[in-house]
Amino acid sequence: MAEKTKKDIKTTFKNFFESEKLKKYLKPAIIVVVVVLLISVLVLSDFGKDGGGTVDDGGYNYFESAYAKLDDKNNIFQAVTWDNLDKILNSEGNYVILFGGAWSAATQEVIPYINETAKAHGIARIYVFDFKLDGGIGEADGIFTDISAPEYEYNYLYKKITERLTNYTAISGNTEEIKTKKSTVINEYTEYAAYKDGANQVLTGGRLLLDATENLPKIKVPTLLAYNKSYAVQTGGGVVLSPVIALADDVYAQGELNDTAKKDAYTYKLHNVFESLKKTVRGNGSGLIRADEYDYFGGANGETLHLKPGESHVFRSVTYYELIDMFSVRKEFALFFGGIWNPYTQGLAYYVNQAAKNIGAERVYFFDFSLDGTGQAIYKVNGTESADIDGTNYRLLKENYDLSLSIAGTLYADGDILNIQTKYSKLYAKLLSYIPDFESTWHTPDYLDYNGGYQKVVYGEESYPKIASATLLIYSKDNTNADGEAANALAWYEAEYEWEELQDTGKINTINALSGIASVFSKLPASLITATVGGSSGGGTSSQSGGGGEEELAPIDPDC
């Protein structure tokens, strides 16, 4: 490591610990001791190759890695979790969204043409959502996460998407539907009878799956659409919301777009999708194309993580399939395991962000073990009884998309276990296989949490350490231990403190958390440290082309 880089790192750590925010929580003597120890480590150690580099590991891009025909490291695609997509669909502005996945040959075929045409129209970001929340990775092992599959217990996630795309069928002309089971929201702290013997269980929020069914529109894969939740058109019956402004959902076989005529026809449809964004600009005088970008860690989510409005941050959310690809391809990166919905993430994320910015880390990837990004539970009747539980005692089975749920949930006095869930443990096991040296210092296998949950994740006859709900980790693909064995978890710190537990001056929880975070970042490879200390800017932006100046968004299409 170059001497200048070492000096910069030592300075930023010193600034971090001497900041007014941290002085509030750490006693001066402790600050001095920790700073001296960390600077000593920095002086005596070399944390990677000299030079700057970025967290993108020399230009790594998931879409270029996963899509064979997309030869563009600077492509404009960004994969999003379900929760991220839900926030976009509920936000004001113009967004371009692609429903598809790397498992889909049709998506593989069209994605380079979407990228090229979008760039030609000045589009800076296209959000990609895969109905298979694991990217189809688990299907070889019989694990299915496709929320658009007929009569699947998680169709309520798919339904929430279709509820926003109210005019999808009218715009697409696609009348195909899927049959799904209905569900109902369970309010927090509502008591439902869970056992036939009459014992009650308190269900802390979620959904109850019903026997009744309904039909939902089947969205093609791939489908590219221009979206604005407030866009409306004037019809003979009045003003009608039409959030899907335009779309292209042609399905092509591998190599079919090598035919010039077919390629030209498809790119013309893409052209029309992007041009349709002009409709949201009142008067259409400037020919302006406006496409917005959404910051998942801004707004209400940022407030939940205790970030100030407009405050810069280093986080970027990644999907399960992105993370698996990163483990396989990337040399090194910083990773935070947590969920915005999780109280322990809400406690620690602010301090991770501050430490990362102060040392000059450009990016910390954010992965939620809950594949939908909500942590929401779904309750199913365990048996053939009707799900109408009013006045009747029924046993319920709780599930959700949390890959890291332990082998047991709530233990009752009669010894029965209600919340057994190992449905997605294989996906968790695959993830852990890339960090074989990880050992939890927070959750030990013989420890029962306050819900009686064993602190290990089981798949078949194997068990895996349960990663805490807020864990900062540095991944290094080529790192080995003294015996030459893979030691890819270069450093990590895990903790489960809520925000209030980290606010008392001099409290040991606060001291442990701040020193633990700093210790991990002291091992950050030099390639992940940028020349500019302070992090990247948060907040949504918009890209515009074809004109200049500000334009007023038009809620109603003036041409209809």
C-alpha positions, 0 to 999 in steps of 0.5 A: 500500500502506498504511503500516501494511501496509508496516511489518508486512511489513518486520517479518515479513521482519526476523523471518524472517531473524533467526529462530534457524533461519536464524541457523544457516545464514546469516552475520550480515553476509549477514542484514543485507545481505539484510534491508536490500535487501528492506526497501528494495524494500518501501519503494519499491514498491507490491505490489498494492491496499491492504487485506487480502483472502484468497488465495481472491481475494474468495471464489473457489472452484473448484467454484462456478466449474466447476459451473453449478448450484452457487451457493455459494462456501462449498460443502464440496467439495475436489478431490483428486489420486490420491495424496491419495485413496489416503492418505484411503482408507488412513486411519482415520476417516469420510470422504465421497467423491464420484467425478465431474467437471465434464465429467460432466453427471450430476455437474453435475446432482446436486452442488448437492443433495449440497452442500445435504443434506450441510450440513444434516447438519453435514458439513464436507468432501466429497472429490471425485476425478475418474477423468480426472486432467486433468479431461478437458481433454486429450481434445479433443487426443486425450490421455486420462488416465481411469484407469477406462478399459478396458485402460488402462496406468494401470488399476493406479491404479484397481485400488488404489481398488477394492481399498479399496472391497471391498464396492462391488459388494454395496452398489451392486448394480452388476455392470458391470466393466472389463477391464484389464491386470495389472501387477507391482511392480518393486522399487528397484534391480532389474536387468531386461534391457531390450535385445535385444542383452543390455545391462541397465538398472537400473529404479529402482522402478515397475511393469511392465505385463503381458499378462495381464488381469483384470476390475475393478468399474466405479464409476459417475459420479457416486457419493457414498459414506460410507467407513470403512476399518475399518467391519465388519458381523457376518454368518452367516459372521463379521465382514466388513470393509465400508468402503463404509458407504452410497452413492448412485450415481443418474445423472440427465440435465441438468435431470431433478432439476427434477422435485420427486418425483425431487429428493425421492427423490434427496435422501432417498438422500443423507440415508441416506448421511450418516445411515449415518455414525452406524453407526460410533459404538458404541451409536449413543446420541447420534445423532452424525454424524462425518465427518473431514477429512484434511490431506494435508500432515500425518502422514507427508507432513509428516514427509517435508517436514520439518514438525514434528508438528502444525506449521501450514502454508500448503499446499493441493494442487490438481489440474491442472484446478483450476490451469487454472481458477485461471489463467483466473479468479483474479487472483493467487495463490502457487504451488509446483511440486513433489511430496511424493515429489520429493527437491528438494521435500523440500529446499525446501518447509520453507523456503517454508512458514516464509517464507510464514507469517512474511510472513502469506501464508495459502495457497500452492497446491501442484501436482505435475506428476505427475498421480497425485501419486506420480512412479511409473514404468510400464514397457511392453514395446516391441513384441509380445513377452511381458512375462515377462522372466525369463531373456529380454532385452526392450526396455522403454518407460518412461512416467509421468504427469509432464507435465514430463518432458523430450524425452529420458531415459537415453542409452545408449552405442549412442545409443539412447534408452529413455525418450522421453516426450512423451505428456502434453506438450500438457497441460504446454504448456497450463499454460505458456501462462498464464505465457508470460514464465516462463524457467527459470534452472535448466534451460537448453535445451542442458544435459543432466542426469545422466541425459542428459535434455534440459532442455526439454519438447517438444510437436510442433514447439514446445519449452517451458522445463522448470520445476524440481522445486521452484519457488515462483511468484507469479501475477498475471493482469493483470500486463504488461511494459514493452511491454504484453505479458502477464507473469503470472509476477510473480516466481519462484525455482526450485532443486533442492537436497536437504534435506542440501544445505541444512543446512550453516552458511554454505553457498552453497546455503542462502544462495541458497535462503533469499534466493531464497524471500524475494525472491519473497515480497517481491513478494507482492501485499497482497491475498494477505497476511492480517491474522494473521501465522503461517499456517493450522493444519495437521492433520486435524479432524472435524466432528460434528453431532446430539449432543455429547461424544466417542464411541468409533468402532465397528469392527463394526456393532452393529445387524447 
